[in-house]
Amino acid sequence: MTALEVGNLGGLVAFFVAIMVGPPILMTIIGLAIKKNSPNGAKVCFIIGALYLIIGLGICGTLMS
């Protein structure tokens, strides 16, 4: 039963951190890229990224502690 053994959880922590901050960073980069052509679309991307970050830090932060 090696599946039930708990060893090095560094990969799991890195996975949760990537889920917490990866998509908001991506949404910010997309928002900056389209800001010149579509300011309203960029604003939507920034808001979605901020909401994702707040929710992700709350849920994943709770799971990690």
N, C-alpha and C positions, 0 to 999 in steps of 0.2 A: 504494500500500500504506500507507494512513494508519492501518490497524489495528495495524501493527507499530511505529509510532513511539511513543516514550516521551516524554511531556511533563510536564505538571503532574499529580502523583500525589496531590494533596491530598484529592481525593474518595475515592480508594481507602483512604487512611489513615483518613479519617473513617468510612468503611464498616466497616473492621476494628475500630475503637474502638467503634462502635455495636453490633457483634456481640459484643464482649467484655463490655461493661458494661450494655447495654440490657436483656436478659432478666433478669439478676440483680436489677436495680433494680425491674423490673416484678414479679418474684416476691416481692420484699420488700414492695412496696406491697400486693400481694394478700394476703400473709401478715398484714400489719398490719390489713388490712380485715376479715379473717375470724377474727382472734384471739379476739374476744369470743364468737363463736358456736361456733367449732370450734377449740379450742387444739391438738388433734392435727393437724388439717389445716394450721394455721398453721405448726406445727413442721416438717411435711413441706415446705411451701413455702420456709421459711428454709433448710432443708438442701439442697434442690434448687438454690436460688439460689446458695448458697455453693459447691456443687460445680461449677455451671456457670461461676461466676466463676473458680475455680481452674483448671479445665480450659481455659476460654477464654483466660485470661491466659497459660497455658503454650503452647497451640497457636498462637494468633494472635500472641502476643508473639514466639514463635520465627520465625514467618513474616515479621513486620515487621522483625526485626533482620537 
